[in-house]
Protein backbone atom coordinates (compact mmCIF):
# COMPACT_ATOMS: atom_id res chain seq x y z
CA UNK A 1 0.00 0.00 0.00
CA UNK A 2 1.31 3.39 -0.96
CA UNK A 3 -0.84 5.45 1.43
CA UNK A 4 -0.43 4.04 4.95
CA UNK A 5 -1.71 7.08 6.83
CA UNK A 6 -4.90 9.10 6.97
CA UNK A 7 -5.34 12.63 8.28
CA UNK A 8 -8.53 13.37 10.20
CA UNK A 9 -9.71 16.78 11.37
CA UNK A 10 -12.48 17.45 13.89
CA UNK A 11 -14.88 19.93 12.27
CA UNK A 12 -17.99 19.58 14.46
CA UNK A 13 -18.50 19.75 18.21
CA UNK A 14 -18.95 16.66 20.38
CA UNK A 15 -21.63 18.43 22.45
CA UNK A 16 -24.73 16.28 22.19
CA UNK A 17 -22.80 13.17 21.16
CA UNK A 18 -22.99 9.92 23.07
CA UNK A 19 -20.23 8.94 25.49
CA UNK A 20 -19.03 6.27 23.05
CA UNK A 21 -18.68 8.84 20.29
CA UNK A 22 -16.78 11.19 22.61
CA UNK A 23 -14.49 8.30 23.56
CA UNK A 24 -13.78 7.63 19.87
CA UNK A 25 -12.88 11.28 19.31
CA UNK A 26 -10.46 11.20 22.25
CA UNK A 27 -9.13 7.82 21.16
CA UNK A 28 -8.17 9.29 17.81
CA UNK A 29 -6.26 12.02 19.64
CA UNK A 30 -8.58 14.89 18.77
CA UNK A 31 -9.40 17.56 21.35
CA UNK A 32 -10.83 20.81 20.04
CA UNK A 33 -12.66 21.73 16.85
CA UNK A 34 -10.03 22.22 14.16
CA UNK A 35 -7.52 19.80 15.68
CA UNK A 36 -6.12 17.20 13.31
CA UNK A 37 -4.04 14.05 13.51
CA UNK A 38 -2.23 11.86 11.03
CA UNK A 39 -2.93 8.23 11.91
CA UNK A 40 -1.97 4.80 10.60
CA UNK A 41 -4.52 3.40 8.17
CA UNK A 42 -5.43 0.27 10.14
CA UNK A 43 -8.79 -1.52 10.46
CA UNK A 44 -9.08 -0.36 14.09
CA UNK A 45 -8.59 3.31 13.19
CA UNK A 46 -10.95 3.05 10.21
CA UNK A 47 -13.60 1.52 12.49
CA UNK A 48 -13.30 4.38 14.97
CA UNK A 49 -13.52 6.92 12.15
CA UNK A 50 -16.61 5.22 10.74
CA UNK A 51 -18.44 5.68 14.06
CA UNK A 52 -17.90 9.46 14.07
CA UNK A 53 -17.59 10.17 10.34
CA UNK A 54 -20.21 12.95 10.62
CA UNK A 55 -17.86 14.95 12.87
CA UNK A 56 -14.71 14.61 10.76
CA UNK A 57 -13.02 15.81 7.59
CA UNK A 58 -10.35 13.78 5.75
CA UNK A 59 -7.24 14.25 3.64
C-alpha positions as CSV (number, residue, x, y, z in Angstrom):
1,X,0.0,0.0,0.0
2,X,1.3,3.4,-1.0
3,X,-0.8,5.5,1.4
4,X,-0.4,4.0,4.9
5,X,-1.7,7.1,6.8
6,X,-4.9,9.1,7.0
7,X,-5.3,12.6,8.3
8,X,-8.5,13.4,10.2
9,X,-9.7,16.8,11.4
10,X,-12.5,17.5,13.9
11,X,-14.9,19.9,12.3
12,X,-18.0,19.6,14.5
13,X,-18.5,19.7,18.2
14,X,-19.0,16.7,20.4
15,X,-21.6,18.4,22.4
16,X,-24.7,16.3,22.2
17,X,-22.8,13.2,21.2
18,X,-23.0,9.9,23.1
19,X,-20.2,8.9,25.5
20,X,-19.0,6.3,23.1
21,X,-18.7,8.8,20.3
22,X,-16.8,11.2,22.6
23,X,-14.5,8.3,23.6
24,X,-13.8,7.6,19.9
25,X,-12.9,11.3,19.3
26,X,-10.5,11.2,22.2
27,X,-9.1,7.8,21.2
28,X,-8.2,9.3,17.8
29,X,-6.3,12.0,19.6
30,X,-8.6,14.9,18.8
31,X,-9.4,17.6,21.4
32,X,-10.8,20.8,20.0
33,X,-12.7,21.7,16.8
34,X,-10.0,22.2,14.2
35,X,-7.5,19.8,15.7
36,X,-6.1,17.2,13.3
37,X,-4.0,14.1,13.5
38,X,-2.2,11.9,11.0
39,X,-2.9,8.2,11.9
40,X,-2.0,4.8,10.6
41,X,-4.5,3.4,8.2
42,X,-5.4,0.3,10.1
43,X,-8.8,-1.5,10.5
44,X,-9.1,-0.4,14.1
45,X,-8.6,3.3,13.2
46,X,-11.0,3.0,10.2
47,X,-13.6,1.5,12.5
48,X,-13.3,4.4,15.0
49,X,-13.5,6.9,12.1
50,X,-16.6,5.2,10.7
51,X,-18.4,5.7,14.1
52,X,-17.9,9.5,14.1
53,X,-17.6,10.2,10.3
54,X,-20.2,12.9,10.6
55,X,-17.9,14.9,12.9
56,X,-14.7,14.6,10.8
57,X,-13.0,15.8,7.6
58,X,-10.4,13.8,5.8
59,X,-7.2,14.2,3.6
